[in-house]
Amino acid sequence: MDVESSHAADPHHEDFAPHGTLKGYLTGFVLSVILTAIPFLLVMTHAAGPATTAVLILAMALIQIVVHMVYFLHLNTRTEGGWTFLATIFTIVLVVIAISGSIWVMYNLDINMMPMPGNEIGQG
């Protein structure tokens, strides 16, 4: 009995490998182009204020990350029994902790290293 027929006969064997389709790849591509064009148009047309534009660009970037993970990396809760999804969540948590901690440290250094009025060198 060859390997192919033994896998087909085994009811507990599940194929966890992701399978992309042309429709899935085209959907991901179109969504990526749209999510890239929107921030580009916001910046070029000055349709919103600087703060609003920055928030919208960040939102489009986050949505685009999800689109890439779903349509191109085929990340879902079923792939490899959900372990890839769990590993991605863990990675996101670590990245958020590292970035927020770095920003917090830099902010505190900036505040604490600012020269105070009347405390310049040479003025006793």
C-alpha positions in Angstrom: 0.0 0.0 0.0 1.5 3.3 -1.0 1.6 6.5 1.1 -1.1 8.3 -0.9 -3.7 5.7 -0.4 -2.9 5.2 3.2 -3.5 8.9 3.9 -6.7 8.9 1.9 -7.9 5.9 3.9 -7.1 7.4 7.3 -10.1 9.4 8.5 -8.0 11.2 11.1 -5.6 12.6 8.6 -6.3 16.3 7.9 -4.6 18.4 5.4 -3.6 21.6 7.2 -1.6 23.0 4.3 -3.0 26.3 3.1 -4.3 26.4 -0.5 -4.4 29.7 -2.3 -6.7 30.2 -5.2 -6.4 32.7 -8.0 -9.6 34.4 -6.8 -8.1 34.7 -3.3 -4.9 36.2 -4.6 -6.7 38.7 -6.8 -9.0 39.7 -4.0 -5.9 40.3 -1.8 -4.2 42.2 -4.5 -7.2 44.5 -5.2 -7.7 45.2 -1.5 -3.9 46.0 -1.1 -4.1 48.4 -4.0 -7.1 50.1 -2.6 -5.6 50.3 0.9 -2.5 51.8 -0.6 -4.3 54.3 -2.8 -6.5 55.7 -0.1 -3.6 57.1 2.0 -1.9 58.3 -1.1 -4.9 60.3 -2.2 -5.4 61.7 1.4 -1.9 63.0 1.4 -1.9 64.3 -2.2 -5.3 66.1 -2.0 -4.9 67.4 1.6 -8.5 66.1 2.2 -8.1 66.1 6.0 -5.9 67.7 8.6 -2.5 66.4 9.5 -3.6 64.5 12.6 -6.6 62.9 10.9 -4.5 61.9 7.9 -1.9 60.3 10.1 -4.6 58.3 12.0 -6.2 57.2 8.7 -2.8 56.2 7.2 -2.1 54.1 10.4 -5.6 52.5 10.2 -5.1 51.6 6.5 -1.7 50.1 7.3 -3.1 47.9 10.0 -5.9 46.8 7.8 -3.4 46.0 5.0 -1.4 43.9 7.4 -4.4 41.8 8.1 -5.2 41.5 4.4 -1.7 40.3 3.7 -1.8 37.8 6.5 -5.2 36.4 5.4 -4.9 36.4 1.6 -1.1 35.9 1.0 0.1 34.2 4.1 -3.1 32.2 4.5 -3.2 32.7 8.2 -6.3 31.4 9.9 -7.3 29.5 13.0 -7.4 26.2 11.2 -3.9 26.3 9.8 -1.6 23.8 11.6 -4.2 23.4 14.3 -4.2 27.1 15.1 -0.6 27.3 16.2 0.4 29.8 13.5 -2.4 32.1 14.6 -1.4 31.7 18.2 2.3 32.4 17.3 1.2 35.5 15.4 -0.8 36.9 18.3 2.1 36.2 20.6 4.5 38.1 18.2 2.1 41.0 18.0 1.9 41.3 21.8 5.7 41.2 22.1 6.1 43.9 19.4 3.5 46.1 21.1 5.3 45.8 24.4 8.7 46.5 22.9 7.4 49.6 20.9 5.3 51.0 23.8 8.2 50.5 26.2 10.7 52.2 23.9 8.4 55.1 23.4 7.8 55.4 27.2 11.5 55.3 27.9 12.3 57.9 25.2 9.5 60.2 26.5 10.7 60.0 30.0 14.3 60.7 29.0 13.1 63.7 26.9 11.1 65.1 29.9 13.9 64.5 32.4 16.7 65.8 30.2 15.1 69.0 29.3 17.0 72.1 30.6 15.0 73.9 33.2 14.9 77.7 33.1 17.5 79.3 35.5 19.5 76.0 35.7 21.9 76.8 32.9 25.6 76.1 33.5 27.4 79.1 35.0 24.4 80.5 36.7 24.6 79.7 40.4 
